[in-house]
């Protein structure tokens, strides 16, 4: 929903949706990065930096499963 609000230029509603997303899933990297962009556009560079740091940690903590191009094989190995 946040992306839909953002596309319709409903910034406050979009931001609220992305905040709800990270409330429900604190490691939601896409929502964190979008909130960083929103904060940056608003001129809140401190908040933007905080959201970016959280997104980096979330991506780092996801590990190798974050690569959706790799598919598991029966032996547990991955290939592209």
Steps between C-alpha positions, in 0.01 A plus 500: 500500500785738572618484140149571374469805726845613393412470131185705561711769673335434837823532694367492854294188434794333326735574788246368750469174305877450488525569873229239559696255284814537715288482815374162382838392361792708635733341242289595194789641296284642218284697744810622684664620179182673387472673837861611458413660166188665641696642795776623269250680274350658809846624600532273805847366423546349846188287470598403144839380618338300781260326265786418262707349782204287606445386141868403467480296822178335384659399169814376672297291746301335220816326382530299180126433484457860382627406154182400320687404180652194664287189518567214741590163357411167661846480664454839665737687267382794296534585135387785277 
